[in-house]
């Protein structure tokens, strides 16, 4: 499974990518939505922060789907407002509330594989 991590916090994006690689996933990490969109072609799962300066994670996913991407979207957020607003979009497969462990993320990704 090829996973793309997108978070505007470089340290978090790199830590998640490293942890998922140690769990056996193929991972690319980005801090820029525009750069992530250039690389999303063969990605199975987009794991993206919801609140970012340039665009939300859902907006990134919408643009990716408009480009022809067919993967799954997992939103992560540390803002309680995002959950009270309800990140309800047909594109969202799952939501993870920050903070979470790399193992929790890996389990979610494995669950996706089993559900497919």
FIKOLZA-1660 file (N, C-alpha, C; in steps of 0.1 Angstrom, whole numbers, plus 5000, padded with zeros to 4 digits):
% residues 116
   i   px   py   pz ch aa at
   1 5008 4988 5000  A  X  N
   1 5000 5000 5000  A  X CA
   1 5009 5012 5000  A  X  C
   2 5006 5022 4991  A  X  N
   2 5014 5034 4990  A  X CA
   2 5005 5045 4997  A  X  C
   3 5011 5052 5006  A  X  N
   3 5005 5062 5014  A  X CA
   3 5011 5076 5012  A  X  C
   4 5003 5086 5011  A  X  N
   4 5009 5099 5010  A  X CA
   4 5004 5107 5023  A  X  C
   5 5014 5112 5031  A  X  N
   5 5011 5120 5043  A  X CA
   5 5012 5135 5039  A  X  C
   6 5002 5142 5042  A  X  N
   6 5002 5157 5040  A  X CA
   6 4999 5164 5053  A  X  C
   7 5008 5172 5058  A  X  N
   7 5006 5180 5070  A  X CA
   7 5015 5192 5069  A  X  C
   8 5010 5203 5073  A  X  N
   8 5018 5216 5072  A  X CA
   8 5029 5216 5083  A  X  C
   9 5029 5207 5092  A  X  N
   9 5039 5206 5102  A  X CA
   9 5050 5196 5097  A  X  C
  10 5061 5201 5093  A  X  N
  10 5071 5191 5087  A  X CA
  10 5075 5180 5096  A  X  C
  11 5077 5183 5109  A  X  N
  11 5081 5173 5118  A  X CA
  11 5071 5162 5120  A  X  C
  12 5059 5165 5120  A  X  N
  12 5048 5155 5122  A  X CA
  12 5047 5147 5109  A  X  C
  13 5048 5153 5097  A  X  N
  13 5047 5146 5085  A  X CA
  13 5059 5135 5084  A  X  C
  14 5071 5140 5088  A  X  N
  14 5082 5131 5087  A  X CA
  14 5082 5119 5097  A  X  C
  15 5077 5122 5109  A  X  N
  15 5076 5112 5120  A  X CA
  15 5066 5102 5116  A  X  C
  16 5054 5106 5110  A  X  N
  16 5044 5096 5106  A  X CA
  16 5049 5088 5095  A  X  C
  17 5056 5094 5085  A  X  N
  17 5062 5087 5074  A  X CA
  17 5072 5076 5078  A  X  C
  18 5081 5080 5087  A  X  N
  18 5091 5071 5092  A  X CA
  18 5084 5059 5100  A  X  C
  19 5075 5062 5108  A  X  N
  19 5068 5052 5116  A  X CA
  19 5060 5042 5107  A  X  C
  20 5054 5048 5096  A  X  N
  20 5046 5039 5087  A  X CA
  20 5056 5030 5079  A  X  C
  21 5067 5036 5075  A  X  N
  21 5078 5028 5068  A  X CA
  21 5082 5016 5077  A  X  C
  22 5084 5019 5090  A  X  N
  22 5088 5008 5099  A  X CA
  22 5077 4998 5100  A  X  C
  23 5065 5001 5097  A  X  N
  23 5053 4992 5098  A  X CA
  23 5052 4985 5084  A  X  C
  24 5060 4988 5075  A  X  N
  24 5060 4981 5062  A  X CA
  24 5052 4988 5050  A  X  C
  25 5049 5001 5053  A  X  N
  25 5042 5008 5042  A  X CA
  25 5051 5016 5033  A  X  C
  26 5047 5018 5021  A  X  N
  26 5055 5027 5012  A  X CA
  26 5049 5041 5014  A  X  C
  27 5057 5051 5018  A  X  N
  27 5052 5064 5022  A  X CA
  27 5060 5075 5016  A  X  C
  28 5052 5086 5012  A  X  N
  28 5058 5098 5008  A  X CA
  28 5052 5109 5017  A  X  C
  29 5060 5119 5022  A  X  N
  29 5055 5129 5031  A  X CA
  29 5057 5143 5024  A  X  C
  30 5046 5151 5026  A  X  N
  30 5047 5164 5020  A  X CA
  30 5041 5174 5030  A  X  C
  31 5045 5187 5029  A  X  N
  31 5040 5198 5037  A  X CA
  31 5032 5208 5028  A  X  C
  32 5033 5206 5015  A  X  N
  32 5026 5215 5006  A  X CA
  32 5016 5208 4998  A  X  C
  33 5003 5213 4999  A  X  N
  33 4992 5206 4991  A  X CA
  33 4995 5205 4976  A  X  C
  34 5001 5216 4971  A  X  N
  34 5004 5216 4957  A  X CA
  34 5014 5206 4952  A  X  C
  35 5025 5204 4961  A  X  N
  35 5035 5194 4958  A  X CA
  35 5029 5180 4960  A  X  C
  36 5020 5178 4970  A  X  N
  36 5014 5165 4972  A  X CA
  36 5005 5161 4960  A  X  C
  37 4998 5171 4955  A  X  N
  37 4989 5168 4943  A  X CA
  37 4997 5164 4931  A  X  C
  38 5009 5169 4929  A  X  N
  38 5018 5165 4918  A  X CA
  38 5022 5150 4919  A  X  C
  39 5023 5145 4932  A  X  N
  39 5028 5132 4934  A  X CA
  39 5017 5121 4937  A  X  C
  40 5004 5125 4937  A  X  N
  40 4994 5116 4942  A  X CA
  40 4990 5105 4932  A  X  C
  41 4995 5105 4920  A  X  N
  41 4991 5096 4910  A  X CA
  41 4988 5082 4914  A  X  C
  42 4997 5074 4919  A  X  N
  42 4996 5060 4922  A  X CA
  42 4994 5057 4937  A  X  C
  43 4990 5068 4945  A  X  N
  43 4989 5066 4959  A  X CA
  43 4975 5060 4962  A  X  C
  44 4976 5050 4972  A  X  N
  44 4964 5043 4976  A  X CA
  44 4956 5051 4986  A  X  C
  45 4963 5057 4996  A  X  N
  45 4956 5065 5006  A  X CA
  45 4963 5078 5009  A  X  C
  46 4955 5089 5009  A  X  N
  46 4959 5102 5013  A  X CA
  46 4956 5104 5028  A  X  C
  47 4966 5106 5036  A  X  N
  47 4964 5109 5050  A  X CA
  47 4968 5124 5051  A  X  C
  48 4958 5132 5054  A  X  N
  48 4960 5146 5054  A  X CA
  48 4954 5153 5066  A  X  C
  49 4961 5164 5070  A  X  N
  49 4956 5173 5080  A  X CA
  49 4944 5180 5074  A  X  C
  50 4934 5183 5083  A  X  N
  50 4922 5190 5078  A  X CA
  50 4925 5205 5077  A  X  C
  51 4931 5211 5087  A  X  N
  51 4933 5225 5087  A  X CA
  51 4948 5228 5083  A  X  C
  52 4949 5234 5071  A  X  N
  52 4963 5238 5066  A  X CA
  52 4961 5252 5060  A  X  C
  53 4972 5260 5060  A  X  N
  53 4971 5274 5055  A  X CA
  53 4966 5275 5041  A  X  C
  54 4970 5267 5032  A  X  N
  54 4967 5269 5018  A  X CA
  54 4953 5264 5014  A  X  C
  55 4949 5252 5019  A  X  N
  55 4936 5246 5016  A  X CA
  55 4934 5235 5026  A  X  C
  56 4921 5231 5028  A  X  N
  56 4918 5220 5037  A  X CA
  56 4922 5207 5031  A  X  C
  57 4923 5197 5040  A  X  N
  57 4925 5183 5035  A  X CA
  57 4915 5178 5025  A  X  C
  58 4902 5182 5027  A  X  N
  58 4891 5178 5018  A  X CA
  58 4893 5185 5005  A  X  C
  59 4897 5197 5005  A  X  N
  59 4899 5205 4992  A  X CA
  59 4910 5198 4984  A  X  C
  60 4921 5194 4991  A  X  N
  60 4932 5186 4985  A  X CA
  60 4926 5174 4978  A  X  C
  61 4918 5166 4986  A  X  N
  61 4913 5154 4980  A  X CA
  61 4904 5157 4968  A  X  C
  62 4896 5167 4969  A  X  N
  62 4887 5170 4958  A  X CA
  62 4895 5173 4945  A  X  C
  63 4906 5181 4947  A  X  N
  63 4914 5183 4935  A  X CA
  63 4921 5171 4930  A  X  C
  64 4925 5162 4939  A  X  N
  64 4931 5149 4935  A  X CA
  64 4921 5141 4927  A  X  C
  65 4909 5140 4932  A  X  N
  65 4899 5132 4925  A  X CA
  65 4896 5139 4911  A  X  C
  66 4896 5152 4910  A  X  N
  66 4894 5159 4898  A  X CA
  66 4905 5156 4888  A  X  C
  67 4917 5152 4893  A  X  N
  67 4928 5148 4885  A  X CA
  67 4928 5134 4881  A  X  C
  68 4918 5126 4886  A  X  N
  68 4917 5112 4883  A  X CA
  68 4921 5103 4893  A  X  C
  69 4925 5108 4905  A  X  N
  69 4930 5099 4916  A  X CA
  69 4918 5091 4921  A  X  C
  70 4920 5078 4925  A  X  N
  70 4909 5070 4929  A  X CA
  70 4911 5064 4943  A  X  C
  71 4920 5069 4951  A  X  N
  71 4924 5064 4964  A  X CA
  71 4914 5067 4975  A  X  C
  72 4918 5064 4987  A  X  N
  72 4910 5066 4999  A  X CA
  72 4916 5078 5007  A  X  C
  73 4907 5085 5014  A  X  N
  73 4910 5097 5021  A  X CA
  73 4909 5095 5036  A  X  C
  74 4919 5097 5044  A  X  N
  74 4919 5097 5058  A  X CA
  74 4923 5111 5063  A  X  C
  75 4914 5117 5071  A  X  N
  75 4916 5131 5076  A  X CA
  75 4921 5130 5090  A  X  C
  76 4931 5138 5094  A  X  N
  76 4935 5139 5107  A  X CA
  76 4934 5154 5112  A  X  C
  77 4930 5156 5124  A  X  N
  77 4929 5169 5129  A  X CA
  77 4931 5170 5144  A  X  C
  78 4937 5181 5148  A  X  N
  78 4938 5184 5163  A  X CA
  78 4929 5194 5167  A  X  C
  79 4921 5200 5158  A  X  N
  79 4911 5210 5161  A  X CA
  79 4898 5205 5164  A  X  C
  80 4893 5206 5177  A  X  N
  80 4880 5201 5180  A  X CA
  80 4869 5207 5172  A  X  C
  81 4871 5219 5167  A  X  N
  81 4861 5226 5159  A  X CA
  81 4859 5217 5146  A  X  C
  82 4869 5211 5141  A  X  N
  82 4867 5203 5129  A  X CA
  82 4857 5192 5131  A  X  C
  83 4858 5186 5143  A  X  N
  83 4848 5175 5147  A  X CA
  83 4834 5180 5150  A  X  C
  84 4834 5192 5156  A  X  N
  84 4820 5197 5159  A  X CA
  84 4814 5203 5146  A  X  C
  85 4822 5208 5137  A  X  N
  85 4817 5212 5123  A  X CA
  85 4812 5200 5116  A  X  C
  86 4819 5189 5119  A  X  N
  86 4816 5176 5112  A  X CA
  86 4823 5176 5098  A  X  C
  87 4834 5169 5098  A  X  N
  87 4840 5167 5085  A  X CA
  87 4833 5157 5077  A  X  C
  88 4821 5160 5072  A  X  N
  88 4813 5151 5066  A  X CA
  88 4814 5153 5051  A  X  C
  89 4821 5145 5044  A  X  N
  89 4822 5146 5030  A  X CA
  89 4822 5132 5025  A  X  C
  90 4816 5129 5013  A  X  N
  90 4816 5116 5008  A  X CA
  90 4830 5110 5005  A  X  C
  91 4840 5119 5004  A  X  N
  91 4853 5114 5001  A  X CA
  91 4860 5109 5013  A  X  C
  92 4856 5113 5025  A  X  N
  92 4863 5109 5037  A  X CA
  92 4860 5095 5041  A  X  C
  93 4871 5086 5041  A  X  N
  93 4869 5072 5045  A  X CA
  93 4870 5071 5061  A  X  C
  94 4879 5079 5067  A  X  N
  94 4881 5078 5081  A  X CA
  94 4887 5091 5086  A  X  C
  95 4885 5093 5100  A  X  N
  95 4890 5105 5106  A  X CA
  95 4898 5101 5119  A  X  C
  96 4910 5107 5120  A  X  N
  96 4918 5104 5132  A  X CA
  96 4920 5117 5140  A  X  C
  97 4917 5117 5153  A  X  N
  97 4918 5129 5161  A  X CA
  97 4932 5129 5167  A  X  C
  98 4939 5140 5164  A  X  N
  98 4953 5142 5170  A  X CA
  98 4952 5145 5185  A  X  C
  99 4961 5140 5193  A  X  N
  99 4972 5132 5189  A  X CA
  99 4968 5117 5188  A  X  C
 100 4976 5110 5180  A  X  N
 100 4974 5096 5178  A  X CA
 100 4988 5090 5176  A  X  C
 101 4989 5077 5177  A  X  N
 101 5002 5070 5175  A  X CA
 101 5003 5065 5161  A  X  C
 102 5015 5063 5157  A  X  N
 102 5018 5057 5144  A  X CA
 102 5011 5043 5143  A  X  C
 103 5011 5036 5154  A  X  N
 103 5005 5023 5154  A  X CA
 103 4990 5024 5152  A  X  C
 104 4983 5034 5158  A  X  N
 104 4969 5036 5155  A  X CA
 104 4967 5039 5140  A  X  C
 105 4975 5047 5134  A  X  N
 105 4974 5050 5120  A  X CA
 105 4976 5038 5112  A  X  C
 106 4986 5030 5115  A  X  N
 106 4989 5018 5108  A  X CA
 106 4977 5008 5109  A  X  C
 107 4971 5007 5120  A  X  N
 107 4959 4998 5122  A  X CA
 107 4948 5003 5113  A  X  C
 108 4945 5016 5113  A  X  N
 108 4935 5021 5104  A  X CA
 108 4938 5017 5089  A  X  C
 109 4950 5019 5085  A  X  N
 109 4954 5016 5071  A  X CA
 109 4952 5001 5068  A  X  C
 110 4956 4992 5078  A  X  N
 110 4954 4978 5076  A  X CA
 110 4939 4974 5076  A  X  C
 111 4931 4981 5084  A  X  N
 111 4916 4979 5083  A  X CA
 111 4911 4983 5070  A  X  C
 112 4916 4993 5064  A  X  N
 112 4912 4997 5050  A  X CA
 112 4915 4986 5040  A  X  C
 113 4926 4980 5041  A  X  N
 113 4930 4969 5032  A  X CA
 113 4920 4957 5034  A  X  C
 114 4917 4954 5047  A  X  N
 114 4908 4943 5049  A  X CA
 114 4894 4946 5044  A  X  C
 115 4889 4959 5045  A  X  N
 115 4876 4962 5041  A  X CA
 115 4875 4963 5026  A  X  C
 116 4886 4964 5019  A  X  N
 116 4885 4966 5004  A  X CA
 116 4882 4953 4997  A  X  C
% end
